[in-house]
Amino acid sequence: MQELWIPWEKVQSNGQKYFLETVRDRDREDENFTVFLKSETGALKIIFNEDMASRVTLDVDSITTRLSNAGYDSTFFENKLLFVIQNSEYLAWLSELSCSIIDSPFNIHYMLVAQDAIIDIIARAEPTIEIICE
């Protein structure tokens, strides 16, 4: 089955081009997986409270190939930052790798698409978005 990328409408780029600033992985029990994005006029902090796994792709050629293989072109991503992925190849790969330990109907594959990175996050809850104005 082909992946289906569904825009998560609770956050949009509003014409801004966001670039990856920092990714902070869970270091301690009380911390969360957090992504910081920056644009010319502000920044976003995206916090995943119940993350299970993540990967970051910084290679622009890999990003372009991945988008093309999924059947999407660059116009599909205008004003969109975060997607929920159905029929996730990443989630299927993690399931195989973990001998199905990670399998759960509550796991959701989120994909964040910035100008210079794609970040895949498997989480059990919706992220929290903080808008940081400069």
Secondary structure, 3 states (H helix, E strand, C coil): CCCEEEECCCCCCCCCCCEEEEEECCCCCCCCEEEEEECCCEEEEEEECCEEEEEEECCHHHHHHHHHHCCCCHHHHCCCCEEEEECCHHHHHHHHHCCCCCCCCCCEEEEEECCCCEEEEEECCCCEEEEEEC
